[in-house]
Amino acid sequence: MILGMNLKRILIVVLAGIALTACAVQKKSGMMTGDVYTGTDTVEYLATGVKDRVFFATNKSTLTTASRDTLRKQAAWMRKKGKLSFTIEGHADERGTREYNLALGERRANAAKDYLMTYGISGSRLSVISYGKERPVNSGSNPLAWSQNRRSVTVKAN
């Protein structure tokens, strides 16, 4: 009985997270944001359905299966855009010190960069930056917000 209640709670949190993630898309001109690229190649990019972010477990910088799939799709799109450069932003949730989260964000961004490079994207086209916990996509202080803030985001470099 208790196990069933816990599973229901977990399912509710996961479904709420999915719903809120869809609502938390930020628009930035000329960048991959949410599920769209809003630069000059918008129509082509929308057709690809490639997401701009991957998520991480608490205190981890290991890529999940879903993250690797997203990054493979990003790499395929990037190969078609050989002249564009990208910045991979590393982020963390609010827990932990500023220093710890900056280091964790950098490890996450580097994990994404390294994976993209294994799929033929030159390291000279990719830079990393860590924002740690300074730029949350969800300002809540709960497991859902934390899961949304543990991410790396690929954006077009200026």
C-alpha positions, 0 to 999 in steps of 0.5 A, spaced: 500 500 500 505 504 501 509 502 495 503 504 491 502 511 494 509 512 493 509 510 485 503 514 484 507 520 487 513 519 483 508 519 477 505 525 478 511 529 479 514 526 473 508 528 469 507 535 472 515 536 470 513 534 463 508 539 463 511 544 466 518 543 462 513 544 455 511 551 459 518 553 460 521 555 454 525 561 453 525 565 446 532 568 445 533 571 438 538 567 434 539 561 439 536 554 439 531 555 445 526 550 448 525 545 442 526 551 436 531 554 433 529 562 432 535 564 428 535 565 420 534 557 419 528 557 423 523 553 418 529 548 417 530 547 424 523 547 426 522 541 422 528 537 425 525 537 432 531 537 435 531 540 443 536 545 445 537 542 452 539 535 456 538 534 463 542 531 469 541 527 475 542 530 482 550 532 483 552 528 476 555 530 470 553 523 466 549 523 460 543 519 460 540 515 454 535 521 453 541 526 453 545 522 448 540 521 443 538 529 443 546 530 443 546 526 437 540 530 433 544 536 435 550 534 432 547 532 426 544 538 425 550 542 427 554 538 421 549 541 416 551 548 419 558 548 418 560 555 419 556 556 426 559 556 432 555 554 439 556 555 446 554 550 451 551 552 458 552 548 464 547 549 469 545 546 476 539 547 481 539 551 487 542 546 492 550 547 494 555 552 494 556 557 488 563 554 487 560 547 487 555 549 482 559 553 478 564 547 477 558 542 476 555 546 471 562 546 467 562 538 468 555 538 465 557 543 459 564 539 458 560 532 458 555 535 452 561 538 448 565 532 449 559 527 446 558 532 440 565 532 438 565 524 438 559 525 433 564 530 428 563 537 431 570 540 431 571 543 438 573 549 435 566 550 434 564 549 441 565 553 447 563 552 454 560 556 460 557 555 467 552 559 470 552 554 476 545 556 479 545 563 477 540 562 471 534 557 473 529 556 468 524 554 474 525 559 480 521 554 485 525 550 490 522 543 490 524 537 486 520 539 479 524 545 479 531 542 481 530 537 475 529 542 470 535 546 472 540 541 472 541 541 465 546 544 459 543 548 454 546 549 447 546 556 444 548 559 437 555 563 439 554 570 438 
